[in-house]
Amino acid sequence: MDSGELVFPDAQTITSAIVSAVDTAKSKLAPARVGYGKANLDLNVNRDLFNSKLEWRQEPNPEGASDKALSVVEFVGQDNVPIGVYINYAMHPINFYLSGVISADFPGEAAKYVEELFDNKTVAVFSQGASGDQNPRLAFSPSFIMRSRQRLGEPQTIAPPAPPTENRTQQGFNAAAAGSARAAVPPENVEAYKKAIGRTGDYVVMLGQMIGTTAVRLMREEIKPEDTAAIWGGQERFTCPGRERLDAANPARENVFPGYRDGPDVNLKVGLLRIGDINFVTVNGEVYSKIALKLKDAAPANKTIMVTLANGAANSGYIYSDDAYSHLSFQVIGSRLKPGCAEGKIISTAVGLMHKSGE
């Protein structure tokens, strides 16, 4: 640690910590009631934009599909204090993208708000809904962030200058490479950098507190916990046809059709955890918002939550909706999925598991 390098725990350390957490939870088992609530929050926005220059960019698209539902499941102890609170919302925690800051972003702030409100007697857990194409509505776009890093300390303007050449090119952008190649902030720009990070932090706190306060309002005013709830779980695997990019040696970021050849099948998992009449649908990838919206329309149960990035990692990349197959956004062109399979199979598998759980 003296070198200033980050030290990441090995697999054994992580495994031991998970086992210890499960043992601790098991030792504290107690009777609880469970309840579900939902509210709409307009904090997220679709991030696939075909702009006025006829370019596909990762920018706010208010007209795009966006699941606004904040779902909250609470487990209440005999003393009427929540033992646990499960919060689900479809939005990427991306506010500190390429900033050099490691942060729990708004999910951490939301969990912190709820836990501190109940004197840390409650554990709050946040999960991502179908946020594959969803960013915070008022967050700066990646292109703006990349331009702004070069102008720290300069007077602020409303209309930013044209993007530098490396942002206009179709080829060669890689977020990991961009992060690792990020130069240190020059001493004369440190104060400006701190102010910029501070403003972003204020926005992150606001997002977290809006999610947290809405969750608590649902818990206090609308959710009616049940004394008993049957538990059912199941999972199914399926494959969809895969593809490989022809420009893999120098991959395009966005706004270009890279060309494809047939590739190995994509392996996907859809699961269902049913607690009473609450249905947690799990998918092992980053799912587009419209898929979740269609699932909720098709589901036989109105208490349906889509939980993404769950139970492992699919070899798919982003799981885009059928209608987005022609979008030249980085999520779609980077996906290993051929169009016309994943959306329908995710929905039909989830609905099938719901029917099976009621047999």
PyMOL commands that set and color helices and strands:
alter all, ss='L'
color gray80, all
select helices_A, chain A and resi 11-27+105-117+142-151+165-168+175-180+187-221+289-298+322-324+330-334+342-357
alter helices_A, ss='H'
color red, helices_A
select strands_A, chain A and resi 33-40+44-50+56-61+69-76+82-89+123-128+134-136+231-245+260-275+278-283+304-307
alter strands_A, ss='S'
color yellow, strands_A
deselect
rebuild
show_as cartoon
